[in-house]
């Protein structure tokens, strides 16, 4: 079964938060940490720390509503 991941990242001081969605969380977190997009939000604010994530079977907003 294919999952979509909603993930939450922060900078070192936890003053900047980022929320993203991906189908490959390991790859995506690595991309953020390597600053592959030097002008991206996560690169500008040094958002590199994964603080949480959730797996969902669908990217639909209703997927989260049904799981709670």
CHARMM internal coordinates of N, CA and C (Angstrom, degrees):
IC EDIT
DIST 1 N 1 CA 1.4470
DIST 1 CA 1 C 1.5275
ANGL 1 N 1 CA 1 C 109.27
DIST 1 C 2 N 1.3157
ANGL 1 CA 1 C 2 N 116.10
DIHE 1 N 1 CA 1 C 2 N 138.52
DIST 2 N 2 CA 1.4564
ANGL 1 C 2 N 2 CA 122.09
DIHE 1 CA 1 C 2 N 2 CA 179.91
DIST 2 CA 2 C 1.5277
ANGL 2 N 2 CA 2 C 109.60
DIHE 1 C 2 N 2 CA 2 C -88.68
DIST 2 C 3 N 1.3317
ANGL 2 CA 2 C 3 N 116.08
DIHE 2 N 2 CA 2 C 3 N 135.27
DIST 3 N 3 CA 1.4505
ANGL 2 C 3 N 3 CA 121.08
DIHE 2 CA 2 C 3 N 3 CA 178.17
DIST 3 CA 3 C 1.5154
ANGL 3 N 3 CA 3 C 110.83
DIHE 2 C 3 N 3 CA 3 C -115.64
DIST 3 C 4 N 1.3020
ANGL 3 CA 3 C 4 N 115.40
DIHE 3 N 3 CA 3 C 4 N 152.31
DIST 4 N 4 CA 1.4585
ANGL 3 C 4 N 4 CA 123.12
DIHE 3 CA 3 C 4 N 4 CA 169.63
DIST 4 CA 4 C 1.5170
ANGL 4 N 4 CA 4 C 106.45
DIHE 3 C 4 N 4 CA 4 C -111.95
DIST 4 C 5 N 1.3026
ANGL 4 CA 4 C 5 N 116.42
DIHE 4 N 4 CA 4 C 5 N 140.73
DIST 5 N 5 CA 1.4524
ANGL 4 C 5 N 5 CA 121.82
DIHE 4 CA 4 C 5 N 5 CA -175.64
DIST 5 CA 5 C 1.5212
ANGL 5 N 5 CA 5 C 110.08
DIHE 4 C 5 N 5 CA 5 C -113.38
DIST 5 C 6 N 1.2978
ANGL 5 CA 5 C 6 N 116.34
DIHE 5 N 5 CA 5 C 6 N 128.46
DIST 6 N 6 CA 1.4596
ANGL 5 C 6 N 6 CA 122.51
DIHE 5 CA 5 C 6 N 6 CA 168.75
DIST 6 CA 6 C 1.5174
ANGL 6 N 6 CA 6 C 104.19
DIHE 5 C 6 N 6 CA 6 C -98.12
DIST 6 C 7 N 1.3380
ANGL 6 CA 6 C 7 N 116.40
DIHE 6 N 6 CA 6 C 7 N 124.93
DIST 7 N 7 CA 1.4570
ANGL 6 C 7 N 7 CA 118.65
DIHE 6 CA 6 C 7 N 7 CA -175.33
DIST 7 CA 7 C 1.5268
ANGL 7 N 7 CA 7 C 110.39
DIHE 6 C 7 N 7 CA 7 C -129.50
DIST 7 C 8 N 1.3128
ANGL 7 CA 7 C 8 N 114.41
DIHE 7 N 7 CA 7 C 8 N 154.53
DIST 8 N 8 CA 1.4582
ANGL 7 C 8 N 8 CA 122.69
DIHE 7 CA 7 C 8 N 8 CA -176.39
DIST 8 CA 8 C 1.5238
ANGL 8 N 8 CA 8 C 107.66
DIHE 7 C 8 N 8 CA 8 C -124.82
DIST 8 C 9 N 1.3240
ANGL 8 CA 8 C 9 N 116.10
DIHE 8 N 8 CA 8 C 9 N 127.84
DIST 9 N 9 CA 1.4566
ANGL 8 C 9 N 9 CA 120.70
DIHE 8 CA 8 C 9 N 9 CA 179.40
DIST 9 CA 9 C 1.5274
ANGL 9 N 9 CA 9 C 109.25
DIHE 8 C 9 N 9 CA 9 C -126.75
DIST 9 C 10 N 1.3363
ANGL 9 CA 9 C 10 N 115.65
DIHE 9 N 9 CA 9 C 10 N 159.44
DIST 10 N 10 CA 1.4629
ANGL 9 C 10 N 10 CA 121.03
DIHE 9 CA 9 C 10 N 10 CA 179.69
DIST 10 CA 10 C 1.5222
ANGL 10 N 10 CA 10 C 109.44
DIHE 9 C 10 N 10 CA 10 C -144.06
DIST 10 C 11 N 1.3323
ANGL 10 CA 10 C 11 N 114.78
DIHE 10 N 10 CA 10 C 11 N 164.81
DIST 11 N 11 CA 1.4593
ANGL 10 C 11 N 11 CA 118.83
DIHE 10 CA 10 C 11 N 11 CA 172.40
DIST 11 CA 11 C 1.5241
ANGL 11 N 11 CA 11 C 108.41
DIHE 10 C 11 N 11 CA 11 C -83.03
DIST 11 C 12 N 1.3180
ANGL 11 CA 11 C 12 N 117.34
DIHE 11 N 11 CA 11 C 12 N 178.68
DIST 12 N 12 CA 1.4662
ANGL 11 C 12 N 12 CA 121.67
DIHE 11 CA 11 C 12 N 12 CA -174.32
DIST 12 CA 12 C 1.5230
ANGL 12 N 12 CA 12 C 113.22
DIHE 11 C 12 N 12 CA 12 C -59.59
DIST 12 C 13 N 1.3370
ANGL 12 CA 12 C 13 N 117.29
DIHE 12 N 12 CA 12 C 13 N -34.29
DIST 13 N 13 CA 1.4706
ANGL 12 C 13 N 13 CA 120.36
DIHE 12 CA 12 C 13 N 13 CA -178.15
DIST 13 CA 13 C 1.5239
ANGL 13 N 13 CA 13 C 113.25
DIHE 12 C 13 N 13 CA 13 C -93.55
DIST 13 C 14 N 1.3248
ANGL 13 CA 13 C 14 N 116.71
DIHE 13 N 13 CA 13 C 14 N 4.28
DIST 14 N 14 CA 1.4722
ANGL 13 C 14 N 14 CA 122.14
DIHE 13 CA 13 C 14 N 14 CA -177.95
DIST 14 CA 14 C 1.5222
ANGL 14 N 14 CA 14 C 112.86
DIHE 13 C 14 N 14 CA 14 C 58.33
DIST 14 C 15 N 1.3193
ANGL 14 CA 14 C 15 N 117.19
DIHE 14 N 14 CA 14 C 15 N 31.98
DIST 15 N 15 CA 1.4624
ANGL 14 C 15 N 15 CA 120.74
DIHE 14 CA 14 C 15 N 15 CA 178.47
DIST 15 CA 15 C 1.5170
ANGL 15 N 15 CA 15 C 112.75
DIHE 14 C 15 N 15 CA 15 C -99.10
DIST 15 C 16 N 1.3301
ANGL 15 CA 15 C 16 N 117.39
DIHE 15 N 15 CA 15 C 16 N -13.83
DIST 16 N 16 CA 1.4583
ANGL 15 C 16 N 16 CA 122.27
DIHE 15 CA 15 C 16 N 16 CA 177.44
DIST 16 CA 16 C 1.5139
ANGL 16 N 16 CA 16 C 108.40
DIHE 15 C 16 N 16 CA 16 C -128.23
DIST 16 C 17 N 1.3298
ANGL 16 CA 16 C 17 N 116.09
DIHE 16 N 16 CA 16 C 17 N 128.50
DIST 17 N 17 CA 1.4594
ANGL 16 C 17 N 17 CA 121.73
DIHE 16 CA 16 C 17 N 17 CA -179.78
DIST 17 CA 17 C 1.5191
ANGL 17 N 17 CA 17 C 110.82
DIHE 16 C 17 N 17 CA 17 C -115.03
DIST 17 C 18 N 1.3242
ANGL 17 CA 17 C 18 N 115.87
DIHE 17 N 17 CA 17 C 18 N 150.96
DIST 18 N 18 CA 1.4531
ANGL 17 C 18 N 18 CA 122.79
DIHE 17 CA 17 C 18 N 18 CA 178.59
DIST 18 CA 18 C 1.5219
ANGL 18 N 18 CA 18 C 107.65
DIHE 17 C 18 N 18 CA 18 C -138.12
DIST 18 C 19 N 1.3200
ANGL 18 CA 18 C 19 N 116.87
DIHE 18 N 18 CA 18 C 19 N 137.21
DIST 19 N 19 CA 1.4583
ANGL 18 C 19 N 19 CA 122.43
DIHE 18 CA 18 C 19 N 19 CA 176.65
DIST 19 CA 19 C 1.5214
ANGL 19 N 19 CA 19 C 107.61
DIHE 18 C 19 N 19 CA 19 C -121.44
DIST 19 C 20 N 1.3225
ANGL 19 CA 19 C 20 N 116.86
DIHE 19 N 19 CA 19 C 20 N 131.00
DIST 20 N 20 CA 1.4502
ANGL 19 C 20 N 20 CA 121.30
DIHE 19 CA 19 C 20 N 20 CA -179.80
DIST 20 CA 20 C 1.5220
ANGL 20 N 20 CA 20 C 111.53
DIHE 19 C 20 N 20 CA 20 C -137.01
DIST 20 C 21 N 1.3365
ANGL 20 CA 20 C 21 N 115.51
DIHE 20 N 20 CA 20 C 21 N 169.71
DIST 21 N 21 CA 1.4606
ANGL 20 C 21 N 21 CA 122.86
DIHE 20 CA 20 C 21 N 21 CA 177.12
DIST 21 CA 21 C 1.5249
ANGL 21 N 21 CA 21 C 107.49
DIHE 20 C 21 N 21 CA 21 C -132.46
DIST 21 C 22 N 1.3186
ANGL 21 CA 21 C 22 N 116.32
DIHE 21 N 21 CA 21 C 22 N 135.93
DIST 22 N 22 CA 1.4589
ANGL 21 C 22 N 22 CA 120.87
DIHE 21 CA 21 C 22 N 22 CA 179.79
DIST 22 CA 22 C 1.5259
ANGL 22 N 22 CA 22 C 109.83
DIHE 21 C 22 N 22 CA 22 C -152.46
DIST 22 C 23 N 1.3234
ANGL 22 CA 22 C 23 N 116.02
DIHE 22 N 22 CA 22 C 23 N 164.74
DIST 23 N 23 CA 1.4608
ANGL 22 C 23 N 23 CA 119.53
DIHE 22 CA 22 C 23 N 23 CA 173.62
DIST 23 CA 23 C 1.5287
ANGL 23 N 23 CA 23 C 111.02
DIHE 22 C 23 N 23 CA 23 C -102.76
DIST 23 C 24 N 1.3377
ANGL 23 CA 23 C 24 N 117.43
DIHE 23 N 23 CA 23 C 24 N -0.43
DIST 24 N 24 CA 1.4594
ANGL 23 C 24 N 24 CA 122.49
DIHE 23 CA 23 C 24 N 24 CA 178.43
DIST 24 CA 24 C 1.5299
ANGL 24 N 24 CA 24 C 107.95
DIHE 23 C 24 N 24 CA 24 C -142.34
DIST 24 C 25 N 1.3141
ANGL 24 CA 24 C 25 N 116.32
DIHE 24 N 24 CA 24 C 25 N 89.86
DIST 25 N 25 CA 1.4652
ANGL 24 C 25 N 25 CA 120.62
DIHE 24 CA 24 C 25 N 25 CA -172.30
DIST 25 CA 25 C 1.5328
ANGL 25 N 25 CA 25 C 112.57
DIHE 24 C 25 N 25 CA 25 C -66.78
DIST 25 C 26 N 1.3146
ANGL 25 CA 25 C 26 N 117.89
DIHE 25 N 25 CA 25 C 26 N -38.44
DIST 26 N 26 CA 1.4711
ANGL 25 C 26 N 26 CA 119.76
DIHE 25 CA 25 C 26 N 26 CA -179.35
DIST 26 CA 26 C 1.5204
ANGL 26 N 26 CA 26 C 111.14
DIHE 25 C 26 N 26 CA 26 C -61.82
DIST 26 C 27 N 1.3297
ANGL 26 CA 26 C 27 N 116.31
DIHE 26 N 26 CA 26 C 27 N -46.69
DIST 27 N 27 CA 1.4653
ANGL 26 C 27 N 27 CA 120.90
DIHE 26 CA 26 C 27 N 27 CA 179.52
DIST 27 CA 27 C 1.5169
ANGL 27 N 27 CA 27 C 110.89
DIHE 26 C 27 N 27 CA 27 C -62.78
DIST 27 C 28 N 1.3248
ANGL 27 CA 27 C 28 N 116.46
DIHE 27 N 27 CA 27 C 28 N -44.30
DIST 28 N 28 CA 1.4622
ANGL 27 C 28 N 28 CA 120.66
DIHE 27 CA 27 C 28 N 28 CA -174.78
DIST 28 CA 28 C 1.5233
ANGL 28 N 28 CA 28 C 112.23
DIHE 27 C 28 N 28 CA 28 C -67.40
DIST 28 C 29 N 1.3167
ANGL 28 CA 28 C 29 N 117.82
DIHE 28 N 28 CA 28 C 29 N -41.82
DIST 29 N 29 CA 1.4692
ANGL 28 C 29 N 29 CA 120.38
DIHE 28 CA 28 C 29 N 29 CA 177.70
DIST 29 CA 29 C 1.5259
ANGL 29 N 29 CA 29 C 109.98
DIHE 28 C 29 N 29 CA 29 C -63.75
DIST 29 C 30 N 1.3244
ANGL 29 CA 29 C 30 N 116.44
DIHE 29 N 29 CA 29 C 30 N -40.64
DIST 30 N 30 CA 1.4685
ANGL 29 C 30 N 30 CA 120.46
DIHE 29 CA 29 C 30 N 30 CA 177.82
DIST 30 CA 30 C 1.5297
ANGL 30 N 30 CA 30 C 110.30
DIHE 29 C 30 N 30 CA 30 C -61.17
DIST 30 C 31 N 1.3305
ANGL 30 CA 30 C 31 N 117.69
DIHE 30 N 30 CA 30 C 31 N -42.07
DIST 31 N 31 CA 1.4652
ANGL 30 C 31 N 31 CA 121.07
DIHE 30 CA 30 C 31 N 31 CA 178.34
DIST 31 CA 31 C 1.5290
ANGL 31 N 31 CA 31 C 110.99
DIHE 30 C 31 N 31 CA 31 C -61.31
DIST 31 C 32 N 1.3155
ANGL 31 CA 31 C 32 N 117.01
DIHE 31 N 31 CA 31 C 32 N -41.20
DIST 32 N 32 CA 1.4636
ANGL 31 C 32 N 32 CA 119.77
DIHE 31 CA 31 C 32 N 32 CA 178.01
DIST 32 CA 32 C 1.5284
ANGL 32 N 32 CA 32 C 110.76
DIHE 31 C 32 N 32 CA 32 C -63.66
DIST 32 C 33 N 1.3015
ANGL 32 CA 32 C 33 N 117.10
DIHE 32 N 32 CA 32 C 33 N -44.75
DIST 33 N 33 CA 1.4650
ANGL 32 C 33 N 33 CA 120.83
DIHE 32 CA 32 C 33 N 33 CA -178.26
DIST 33 CA 33 C 1.5178
ANGL 33 N 33 CA 33 C 112.71
DIHE 32 C 33 N 33 CA 33 C -65.82
DIST 33 C 34 N 1.3264
ANGL 33 CA 33 C 34 N 117.38
DIHE 33 N 33 CA 33 C 34 N -30.46
DIST 34 N 34 CA 1.4661
ANGL 33 C 34 N 34 CA 121.80
DIHE 33 CA 33 C 34 N 34 CA -179.81
DIST 34 CA 34 C 1.5263
ANGL 34 N 34 CA 34 C 112.16
DIHE 33 C 34 N 34 CA 34 C -87.21
DIST 34 C 35 N 1.3164
ANGL 34 CA 34 C 35 N 118.05
DIHE 34 N 34 CA 34 C 35 N -2.30
DIST 35 N 35 CA 1.4774
ANGL 34 C 35 N 35 CA 123.44
DIHE 34 CA 34 C 35 N 35 CA 179.27
DIST 35 CA 35 C 1.5349
ANGL 35 N 35 CA 35 C 111.24
DIHE 34 C 35 N 35 CA 35 C 51.46
DIST 35 C 36 N 1.3296
ANGL 35 CA 35 C 36 N 115.79
DIHE 35 N 35 CA 35 C 36 N 50.73
DIST 36 N 36 CA 1.4633
ANGL 35 C 36 N 36 CA 120.04
DIHE 35 CA 35 C 36 N 36 CA -179.30
DIST 36 CA 36 C 1.5238
ANGL 36 N 36 CA 36 C 112.18
DIHE 35 C 36 N 36 CA 36 C -63.25
DIST 36 C 37 N 1.3028
ANGL 36 CA 36 C 37 N 117.29
DIHE 36 N 36 CA 36 C 37 N -27.10
DIST 37 N 37 CA 1.4606
ANGL 36 C 37 N 37 CA 121.71
DIHE 36 CA 36 C 37 N 37 CA 173.32
DIST 37 CA 37 C 1.5163
ANGL 37 N 37 CA 37 C 108.32
DIHE 36 C 37 N 37 CA 37 C -107.45
DIST 37 C 38 N 1.3288
ANGL 37 CA 37 C 38 N 119.07
DIHE 37 N 37 CA 37 C 38 N 89.72
DIST 38 N 38 CA 1.4647
ANGL 37 C 38 N 38 CA 121.20
DIHE 37 CA 37 C 38 N 38 CA -172.10
DIST 38 CA 38 C 1.5313
ANGL 38 N 38 CA 38 C 114.54
DIHE 37 C 38 N 38 CA 38 C -59.50
DIST 38 C 39 N 1.3174
ANGL 38 CA 38 C 39 N 117.85
DIHE 38 N 38 CA 38 C 39 N -20.80
DIST 39 N 39 CA 1.4704
ANGL 38 C 39 N 39 CA 120.63
DIHE 38 CA 38 C 39 N 39 CA 178.81
DIST 39 CA 39 C 1.5275
ANGL 39 N 39 CA 39 C 111.71
DIHE 38 C 39 N 39 CA 39 C -101.68
DIST 39 C 40 N 1.3216
ANGL 39 CA 39 C 40 N 116.62
DIHE 39 N 39 CA 39 C 40 N 8.31
DIST 40 N 40 CA 1.4617
ANGL 39 C 40 N 40 CA 120.58
DIHE 39 CA 39 C 40 N 40 CA -178.47
DIST 40 CA 40 C 1.5313
ANGL 40 N 40 CA 40 C 110.54
DIHE 39 C 40 N 40 CA 40 C -73.73
DIST 40 C 41 N 1.3076
ANGL 40 CA 40 C 41 N 115.77
DIHE 40 N 40 CA 40 C 41 N 163.02
DIST 41 N 41 CA 1.4640
ANGL 40 C 41 N 41 CA 121.88
DIHE 40 CA 40 C 41 N 41 CA 179.08
DIST 41 CA 41 C 1.5274
ANGL 41 N 41 CA 41 C 110.78
DIHE 40 C 41 N 41 CA 41 C -57.84
DIST 41 C 42 N 1.3319
ANGL 41 CA 41 C 42 N 116.59
DIHE 41 N 41 CA 41 C 42 N -46.97
DIST 42 N 42 CA 1.4660
ANGL 41 C 42 N 42 CA 119.27
DIHE 41 CA 41 C 42 N 42 CA -175.98
DIST 42 CA 42 C 1.5283
ANGL 42 N 42 CA 42 C 111.69
DIHE 41 C 42 N 42 CA 42 C -67.67
DIST 42 C 43 N 1.3093
ANGL 42 CA 42 C 43 N 118.52
DIHE 42 N 42 CA 42 C 43 N -32.25
DIST 43 N 43 CA 1.4640
ANGL 42 C 43 N 43 CA 120.80
DIHE 42 CA 42 C 43 N 43 CA 176.90
DIST 43 CA 43 C 1.5255
ANGL 43 N 43 CA 43 C 110.83
DIHE 42 C 43 N 43 CA 43 C -71.91
DIST 43 C 44 N 1.3186
ANGL 43 CA 43 C 44 N 117.15
DIHE 43 N 43 CA 43 C 44 N -44.07
DIST 44 N 44 CA 1.4768
ANGL 43 C 44 N 44 CA 120.23
DIHE 43 CA 43 C 44 N 44 CA -178.81
DIST 44 CA 44 C 1.5181
ANGL 44 N 44 CA 44 C 112.26
DIHE 43 C 44 N 44 CA 44 C -62.67
DIST 44 C 45 N 1.3355
ANGL 44 CA 44 C 45 N 117.42
DIHE 44 N 44 CA 44 C 45 N -35.48
DIST 45 N 45 CA 1.4582
ANGL 44 C 45 N 45 CA 121.04
DIHE 44 CA 44 C 45 N 45 CA -176.33
DIST 45 CA 45 C 1.5350
ANGL 45 N 45 CA 45 C 112.96
DIHE 44 C 45 N 45 CA 45 C -105.80
DIST 45 C 46 N 1.3334
ANGL 45 CA 45 C 46 N 117.23
DIHE 45 N 45 CA 45 C 46 N 13.36
DIST 46 N 46 CA 1.4741
ANGL 45 C 46 N 46 CA 122.89
DIHE 45 CA 45 C 46 N 46 CA 178.38
DIST 46 CA 46 C 1.5242
ANGL 46 N 46 CA 46 C 113.05
DIHE 45 C 46 N 46 CA 46 C 50.76
DIST 46 C 47 N 1.3110
ANGL 46 CA 46 C 47 N 115.77
DIHE 46 N 46 CA 46 C 47 N 45.62
DIST 47 N 47 CA 1.4628
ANGL 46 C 47 N 47 CA 121.08
DIHE 46 CA 46 C 47 N 47 CA 177.66
DIST 47 CA 47 C 1.5250
ANGL 47 N 47 CA 47 C 107.51
DIHE 46 C 47 N 47 CA 47 C -84.84
DIST 47 C 48 N 1.3333
ANGL 47 CA 47 C 48 N 116.20
DIHE 47 N 47 CA 47 C 48 N 104.66
DIST 48 N 48 CA 1.4658
ANGL 47 C 48 N 48 CA 121.34
DIHE 47 CA 47 C 48 N 48 CA -174.56
DIST 48 CA 48 C 1.5191
ANGL 48 N 48 CA 48 C 114.06
DIHE 47 C 48 N 48 CA 48 C -131.67
DIST 48 C 49 N 1.3191
ANGL 48 CA 48 C 49 N 118.72
DIHE 48 N 48 CA 48 C 49 N -7.22
DIST 49 N 49 CA 1.4625
ANGL 48 C 49 N 49 CA 121.70
DIHE 48 CA 48 C 49 N 49 CA -173.39
DIST 49 CA 49 C 1.5302
ANGL 49 N 49 CA 49 C 110.45
DIHE 48 C 49 N 49 CA 49 C -101.42
DIST 49 C 50 N 1.3216
ANGL 49 CA 49 C 50 N 116.86
DIHE 49 N 49 CA 49 C 50 N 119.10
DIST 50 N 50 CA 1.4613
ANGL 49 C 50 N 50 CA 121.64
DIHE 49 CA 49 C 50 N 50 CA 175.55
DIST 50 CA 50 C 1.5243
ANGL 50 N 50 CA 50 C 107.91
DIHE 49 C 50 N 50 CA 50 C -76.33
DIST 50 C 51 N 1.3294
ANGL 50 CA 50 C 51 N 116.48
DIHE 50 N 50 CA 50 C 51 N 120.86
DIST 51 N 51 CA 1.4634
ANGL 50 C 51 N 51 CA 119.56
DIHE 50 CA 50 C 51 N 51 CA -177.25
DIST 51 CA 51 C 1.5233
ANGL 51 N 51 CA 51 C 112.99
DIHE 50 C 51 N 51 CA 51 C -110.33
DIST 51 C 52 N 1.3235
ANGL 51 CA 51 C 52 N 117.97
DIHE 51 N 51 CA 51 C 52 N -13.00
DIST 52 N 52 CA 1.4553
ANGL 51 C 52 N 52 CA 119.97
DIHE 51 CA 51 C 52 N 52 CA 177.78
DIST 52 CA 52 C 1.5174
ANGL 52 N 52 CA 52 C 111.35
DIHE 51 C 52 N 52 CA 52 C -177.91
DIST 52 C 53 N 1.3325
ANGL 52 CA 52 C 53 N 115.61
DIHE 52 N 52 CA 52 C 53 N 161.21
DIST 53 N 53 CA 1.4615
ANGL 52 C 53 N 53 CA 120.52
DIHE 52 CA 52 C 53 N 53 CA 178.03
DIST 53 CA 53 C 1.5170
ANGL 53 N 53 CA 53 C 109.56
DIHE 52 C 53 N 53 CA 53 C -160.65
DIST 53 C 54 N 1.3268
ANGL 53 CA 53 C 54 N 115.31
DIHE 53 N 53 CA 53 C 54 N 157.80
DIST 54 N 54 CA 1.4597
ANGL 53 C 54 N 54 CA 122.86
DIHE 53 CA 53 C 54 N 54 CA 178.73
DIST 54 CA 54 C 1.5207
ANGL 54 N 54 CA 54 C 108.27
DIHE 53 C 54 N 54 CA 54 C -139.37
DIST 54 C 55 N 1.3166
ANGL 54 CA 54 C 55 N 117.07
DIHE 54 N 54 CA 54 C 55 N 139.75
DIST 55 N 55 CA 1.4645
ANGL 54 C 55 N 55 CA 122.02
DIHE 54 CA 54 C 55 N 55 CA 176.61
DIST 55 CA 55 C 1.5276
ANGL 55 N 55 CA 55 C 109.32
DIHE 54 C 55 N 55 CA 55 C -97.08
DIST 55 C 56 N 1.3380
ANGL 55 CA 55 C 56 N 115.94
DIHE 55 N 55 CA 55 C 56 N 139.49
DIST 56 N 56 CA 1.4594
ANGL 55 C 56 N 56 CA 121.97
DIHE 55 CA 55 C 56 N 56 CA 177.90
DIST 56 CA 56 C 1.5223
ANGL 56 N 56 CA 56 C 108.98
DIHE 55 C 56 N 56 CA 56 C -137.46
DIST 56 C 57 N 1.3165
ANGL 56 CA 56 C 57 N 116.10
DIHE 56 N 56 CA 56 C 57 N 148.13
DIST 57 N 57 CA 1.4612
ANGL 56 C 57 N 57 CA 120.99
DIHE 56 CA 56 C 57 N 57 CA 178.98
DIST 57 CA 57 C 1.5234
ANGL 57 N 57 CA 57 C 112.04
DIHE 56 C 57 N 57 CA 57 C -80.42
DIST 57 C 58 N 1.3160
ANGL 57 CA 57 C 58 N 117.04
DIHE 57 N 57 CA 57 C 58 N -14.35
DIST 58 N 58 CA 1.4573
ANGL 57 C 58 N 58 CA 121.92
DIHE 57 CA 57 C 58 N 58 CA -177.08
DIST 58 CA 58 C 1.5194
ANGL 58 N 58 CA 58 C 109.00
DIHE 57 C 58 N 58 CA 58 C -141.05
DIST 58 C 59 N 1.3201
ANGL 58 CA 58 C 59 N 116.20
DIHE 58 N 58 CA 58 C 59 N 155.95
DIST 59 N 59 CA 1.4656
ANGL 58 C 59 N 59 CA 119.72
DIHE 58 CA 58 C 59 N 59 CA 175.53
DIST 59 CA 59 C 1.5253
ANGL 59 N 59 CA 59 C 111.07
DIHE 58 C 59 N 59 CA 59 C -87.46
DIST 59 C 60 N 1.2875
ANGL 59 CA 59 C 60 N 116.05
DIHE 59 N 59 CA 59 C 60 N 1.30
DIST 60 N 60 CA 1.4520
ANGL 59 C 60 N 60 CA 121.01
DIHE 59 CA 59 C 60 N 60 CA -179.72
DIST 60 CA 60 C 1.5200
ANGL 60 N 60 CA 60 C 111.28
DIHE 59 C 60 N 60 CA 60 C -66.48
DIST 60 C 61 N 1.3147
ANGL 60 CA 60 C 61 N 116.91
DIHE 60 N 60 CA 60 C 61 N 142.64
DIST 61 N 61 CA 1.4569
ANGL 60 C 61 N 61 CA 121.75
DIHE 60 CA 60 C 61 N 61 CA 175.78
DIST 61 CA 61 C 1.5237
ANGL 61 N 61 CA 61 C 109.92
DIHE 60 C 61 N 61 CA 61 C -60.92
DIST 61 C 62 N 1.3013
ANGL 61 CA 61 C 62 N 117.10
DIHE 61 N 61 CA 61 C 62 N -31.41
DIST 62 N 62 CA 1.4680
ANGL 61 C 62 N 62 CA 121.24
DIHE 61 CA 61 C 62 N 62 CA -179.47
DIST 62 CA 62 C 1.5248
ANGL 62 N 62 CA 62 C 111.55
DIHE 61 C 62 N 62 CA 62 C -65.77
DIST 62 C 63 N 1.3252
ANGL 62 CA 62 C 63 N 117.39
DIHE 62 N 62 CA 62 C 63 N -24.75
DIST 63 N 63 CA 1.4538
ANGL 62 C 63 N 63 CA 120.74
DIHE 62 CA 62 C 63 N 63 CA 178.23
DIST 63 CA 63 C 1.5324
ANGL 63 N 63 CA 63 C 109.98
DIHE 62 C 63 N 63 CA 63 C -58.12
DIST 63 C 64 N 1.3126
ANGL 63 CA 63 C 64 N 117.77
DIHE 63 N 63 CA 63 C 64 N -44.58
DIST 64 N 64 CA 1.4719
ANGL 63 C 64 N 64 CA 122.02
DIHE 63 CA 63 C 64 N 64 CA 179.48
DIST 64 CA 64 C 1.5071
ANGL 64 N 64 CA 64 C 109.91
DIHE 63 C 64 N 64 CA 64 C -68.91
DIST 64 C 65 N 1.3234
ANGL 64 CA 64 C 65 N 117.69
DIHE 64 N 64 CA 64 C 65 N -40.46
DIST 65 N 65 CA 1.4551
ANGL 64 C 65 N 65 CA 121.15
DIHE 64 CA 64 C 65 N 65 CA -178.71
DIST 65 CA 65 C 1.5277
ANGL 65 N 65 CA 65 C 110.81
DIHE 64 C 65 N 65 CA 65 C -63.38
DIST 65 C 66 N 1.3111
ANGL 65 CA 65 C 66 N 117.90
DIHE 65 N 65 CA 65 C 66 N -37.96
DIST 66 N 66 CA 1.4581
ANGL 65 C 66 N 66 CA 121.71
DIHE 65 CA 65 C 66 N 66 CA -179.18
DIST 66 CA 66 C 1.5258
ANGL 66 N 66 CA 66 C 112.59
DIHE 65 C 66 N 66 CA 66 C -73.23
DIST 66 C 67 N 1.3295
ANGL 66 CA 66 C 67 N 117.39
DIHE 66 N 66 CA 66 C 67 N -26.49
DIST 67 N 67 CA 1.4602
ANGL 66 C 67 N 67 CA 119.83
DIHE 66 CA 66 C 67 N 67 CA -176.50
DIST 67 CA 67 C 1.5206
ANGL 67 N 67 CA 67 C 112.16
DIHE 66 C 67 N 67 CA 67 C -80.81
DIST 67 C 68 N 1.3013
ANGL 67 CA 67 C 68 N 118.70
DIHE 67 N 67 CA 67 C 68 N -11.28
DIST 68 N 68 CA 1.4727
ANGL 67 C 68 N 68 CA 121.81
DIHE 67 CA 67 C 68 N 68 CA -179.56
DIST 68 CA 68 C 1.4973
ANGL 68 N 68 CA 68 C 112.00
DIHE 67 C 68 N 68 CA 68 C -101.51
END
COOR INIT
IC SEED 1 N 1 CA 1 C
IC BUILD
